[in-house]
Structure formats: structure tokens, C-alpha cells
Amino acid sequence: MKTLCFVNQKGGVGKTTSCLNIGAALQRQGRRVLLVDLDAQGSLTKSAGIRALDSEAVTVSEVLSGKGTAEEAIVRREDLPDILPGDIRLSGTEVELIGAAGRDFILKEALEPVAGDYDYVLIDCSPSLSVLTLMALTASDGIIIPVAAQYMPLDGIMQLMQTVEIVRRRMNPNLKISGVIVTLYDARRGLDKSVYEAIKEKFPDEIFTDIVRYNSKIAEAPTFGKDIFAYATGSIGAVAYRNIAAEIRRREEK
């Protein structure tokens, strides 16, 4: 099982969208995939078609607090990857776990019982370097960083890299940068090209070959609870995410 977390402390960069669509692409390519929503906004859960969670439902919050197991919480489907859902309850859970012993390893340990059920676990993190994000980094083999081409993002990425180094030294020495996705790209804008070249210069080996260009279909699909392939399989967004998923497989399965 390969565990990859999608991280960027800047919101609105296509992090959740990339997690959902890459997971869906991997599933369509014959891989068993679990999505984990580790953001209190629950955007991944909603984008995957789960609009509301019953107050009695077992979610990732209960799993992290020891009130439930991953097996109980996972919602299993055929049309989309399985998902370990999350919602606003994560905000309270995060506060509760701040002083917990060994807190950074809680997610990793919680996922171990289902490790044999999946080829890939994709974790959608909140747009901040929070306690939950540290848990995700500790539990992961690699990091996928979605970066919007619409503004200069390198300062934020450098802050993330500093956090990654701390996690490597203290909790997870094998953590690596598995890829950088350039999103929301519009070739007509000079700034987009400049940002792309800056990212490519900084991460020449990590940047994915395909760019996720600005495409309305990508933004529309989650409102219908669908991935881009179910919503607009021939769109440029579907082509990009399909190719990125294939590149992830090539990199991770060597």
C-alpha cells in the first residue's frame, strides 16, 4: 500500500479536486483506492457525493479519537474510490488530540488494519500545517503538492519543505516529495507561464509532465458528486488527471 497526502497550506489550488480525480483515475486503471478526508471543511467528502453525515456516523474523527475503527468508518462504493469521510467534527478532534501521547502516529496506526485492502491511500489535508497535517505526513510515503499557476507560490512551498524536513528527522525518515501538480493553468496569461517555469526550476524531477489547465468541467463535477471522468470523460481535465495518475503509478511502482 502506498500512502500519499495532498498538501498545500494555500487554499484554492485544486488540492481536493486533484485528490479526488487522481484517486478516481487510479481506480479506473485497476488499482484499489481509499480516499481520506482530513479537512474539517469536508470538501473531499462532499465532492465525492456524500453531502451530509449523520451525527451517529463513524467518521475519521471517531477513528482518530479511538471511538471507532477505519473498517467501521469507510464508505465503500463501486462508482468512486472508497472514502474515510470527514466533517466539521475534525475541528474538535484536533483540539482534543493536541496533547495526546504519540499523536503524530495516530492516523498511521489507524490505517494499518486496512492496509491490505488497498493499493493506494490518498489523504486530503487541510490548507494549513496543522496537527492533522502532521499526522498525514507521518502516515504517508510521499507528498503530492498541487500548486496554482496564478500567483507566485514558492514562499509557501518553502515553508512546507521546512516542515517536511522536521517530519523526516523526527517521525518519518522515508517521506519524499512524490510530485508537484501545476493547476489552474492558462497559457494565455504571462504570469501563469512565469510561475510554471519557476516551479519547474525548483522541482525539475518532481513536477508532473501534464499540467491541469483551467477547465470549467473540473469545477462543475464536484457539484454533482462526480469525478471528472464520470462528468466529462473527454475534457482536457480528464486527460490531464488520467495522465498524472499513470505517472504516479510509474514513479511509485518502480
C-alpha positions in Angstrom: 0.0 0.0 0.0 1.3 3.4 -1.0 0.0 6.4 1.1 0.2 9.8 -0.5 -1.0 13.0 1.1 -2.1 16.1 -0.8 -0.7 19.2 0.9 -0.6 22.9 0.4 -1.2 25.5 3.1 -2.7 27.8 0.4 -6.3 27.2 -0.3 -8.0 27.2 -3.7 -5.1 25.4 -5.5 -7.1 22.4 -6.6 -5.8 20.1 -3.8 -9.2 18.4 -3.0 -10.0 18.2 -6.7 -6.7 16.6 -7.5 -7.0 14.1 -4.7 -10.5 13.0 -5.9 -9.7 12.8 -9.6 -6.4 11.1 -9.2 -8.0 8.6 -6.9 -10.8 8.0 -9.4 -8.2 7.7 -12.2 -6.2 5.1 -10.3 -9.3 3.1 -9.6 -10.2 3.2 -13.3 -6.7 1.9 -14.0 -7.4 -1.1 -11.9 -6.0 0.0 -8.5 -7.8 -0.3 -5.2 -8.0 3.2 -3.7 -9.0 4.7 -0.4 -9.6 8.4 0.0 -9.2 10.0 3.4 -10.8 13.4 4.2 -8.6 15.0 6.8 -10.0 18.5 6.4 -12.7 19.8 8.7 -14.4 21.5 5.8 -15.3 18.1 4.5 -14.7 19.2 0.9 -13.5 15.8 -0.3 -16.4 14.0 1.3 -18.9 16.4 -0.3 -17.1 16.3 -3.7 -17.4 12.5 -3.6 -21.2 12.8 -3.3 -21.6 12.4 0.4 -23.5 15.7 1.2 -24.2 15.2 4.9 -23.0 12.8 7.5 -25.4 11.5 10.2 -24.4 12.6 13.7 -24.2 9.0 14.7 -22.0 8.1 11.7 -18.4 6.9 12.3 -16.1 9.3 10.6 -12.3 9.9 10.6 -12.9 12.0 13.7 -14.1 9.0 15.7 -11.3 6.9 14.2 -8.6 9.3 15.4 -10.1 9.7 18.8 -10.4 5.9 19.3 -14.2 5.8 19.3 -14.4 3.8 16.1 -12.2 1.9 13.6 -11.3 2.6 10.0 -13.2 -0.5 9.0 -16.4 0.9 10.5 -16.0 4.4 9.1 -15.1 3.6 5.5 -17.8 4.1 3.0 -17.4 1.5 0.2 -18.6 2.2 -3.3 -18.2 1.0 -6.8 -18.6 4.2 -8.8 -15.9 6.1 -6.9 -13.0 5.0 -4.6 -13.8 4.1 -1.0 -13.7 7.0 1.3 -13.0 7.6 5.0 -15.2 10.6 5.4 -14.7 13.7 7.5 -16.6 16.8 8.5 -16.6 19.7 11.0 -16.1 17.2 13.9 -12.4 17.2 12.9 -12.0 20.7 14.4 -12.9 19.5 17.8 -10.9 16.2 17.4 -7.8 18.2 16.5 -8.1 20.2 19.7 -8.6 17.1 21.8 -5.5 15.4 20.3 -3.1 18.3 20.7 -1.7 16.9 24.0 -2.2 13.2 23.2 0.8 10.9 23.6 2.2 9.9 20.2 -0.4 11.9 18.4 1.6 12.2 15.2 1.3 8.4 14.7 -2.4 8.0 15.4 -3.5 8.2 11.8 -0.8 5.8 10.7 -1.8 3.2 13.3 -5.5 3.7 12.5 -4.9 2.8 8.8 -2.8 -0.2 9.4 -5.8 -2.7 9.8 -7.0 -1.8 6.2 -3.6 -1.6 4.6 -4.0 -4.9 2.8 -7.3 -3.8 1.2 -5.8 -1.0 -0.9 -3.0 -0.3 -3.3 -3.2 3.5 -2.7 -4.4 5.6 0.2 -4.8 9.3 -0.8 -5.2 11.8 2.1 -6.7 15.3 1.5 -5.2 17.6 4.1 -6.5 21.0 5.3 -4.9 24.2 3.8 -2.7 24.6 6.8 0.3 23.0 8.5 -1.9 21.7 11.4 -1.7 18.8 13.8 -3.8 16.8 11.4 -1.4 17.6 8.6 1.5 16.4 10.7 -0.4 13.2 11.2 -0.9 12.8 7.5 2.8 13.5 6.8 3.8 10.9 9.4 1.5 8.3 7.9 2.5 8.9 4.3 5.1 7.5 1.9 5.0 10.6 -0.2 3.6 14.1 -0.7 1.7 15.4 -3.7 1.8 19.3 -3.9 -0.8 20.9 -6.1 0.3 24.5 -7.0 -1.9 27.0 -8.8 -0.1 28.8 -11.6 -2.0 32.0 -10.9 0.3 33.6 -8.3 3.8 33.1 -7.1 3.6 30.3 -4.6 7.2 29.4 -3.8 7.4 31.1 -0.4 4.6 28.8 0.9 6.2 25.8 -0.7 9.5 26.5 1.0 7.7 26.7 4.4 6.1 23.3 3.6 9.6 21.9 2.8 10.9 23.0 6.2 8.0 21.1 7.8 8.7 18.1 5.7 12.4 18.1 6.9 11.2 18.2 10.5 8.9 15.3 9.9 11.7 13.3 8.2 14.1 13.9 11.2 11.6 13.1 13.9 8.8 10.9 12.7 9.1 9.6 9.1 12.6 9.4 7.6 11.3 7.8 4.4 8.9 10.7 3.5 9.5 12.0 0.0 8.1 14.5 -2.5 6.2 12.3 -4.9 5.1 15.0 -7.2 4.1 18.6 -7.9 1.0 19.3 -9.9 0.6 22.7 -11.6 -3.1 23.5 -11.6 -5.4 26.3 -12.9 -3.0 27.0 -15.7 -4.0 29.4 -18.5 -1.4 29.6 -21.3 -2.8 33.0 -22.4 -1.5 34.6 -19.2 2.1 35.5 -18.9 2.1 35.2 -15.1 1.0 31.5 -15.4 4.0 30.8 -17.7 6.4 32.5 -15.3 5.0 30.7 -12.3 5.2 27.3 -14.1 8.9 28.0 -15.1 9.7 28.9 -11.5 8.2 25.7 -10.2 9.9 23.6 -12.9 13.2 25.2 -12.0 12.8 24.5 -8.3 11.3 20.9 -8.7 12.7 19.6 -12.0 12.3 16.0 -11.1 9.1 16.2 -9.1 6.9 18.3 -11.4 4.4 16.2 -13.4 4.6 16.2 -17.2 0.9 17.1 -17.6 -0.4 20.4 -16.5 -4.0 20.8 -15.2 -5.3 23.7 -17.3 -8.2 25.8 -16.2 -11.3 24.0 -17.2 -14.9 24.7 -16.1 -15.7 21.0 -16.2 -13.3 20.3 -13.4 -15.1 22.9 -11.2 -18.5 21.7 -12.1 -18.1 17.9 -11.5 -18.0 18.1 -7.6 -21.3 19.9 -7.5 -22.8 16.7 -8.9 -20.8 14.5 -6.6 -18.9 13.1 -9.6 -15.3 12.8 -10.6 -14.2 14.4 -13.9 -14.3 11.1 -15.7 -17.9 10.4 -14.8 -18.9 14.0 -15.6 -16.8 14.9 -18.7 -14.6 12.0 -19.7 -13.3 13.7 -22.8 -12.4 17.0 -21.2 -8.9 18.4 -21.0 -9.1 18.0 -17.2 -9.9 14.3 -17.5 -7.0 13.8 -19.9 -4.6 15.6 -17.5 -5.6 13.7 -14.4 -5.6 10.4 -16.2 -2.0 11.0 -17.3 -0.9 12.2 -13.9 -2.3 9.1 -12.3 -0.4 7.0 -14.8 2.7 8.9 -14.0 2.2 8.4 -10.3 2.0 4.7 -10.9 5.2 4.6 -12.9 7.0 6.6 -10.2 5.6 4.7 -7.2 5.6 1.2 -8.6 9.3 1.1 -9.7 
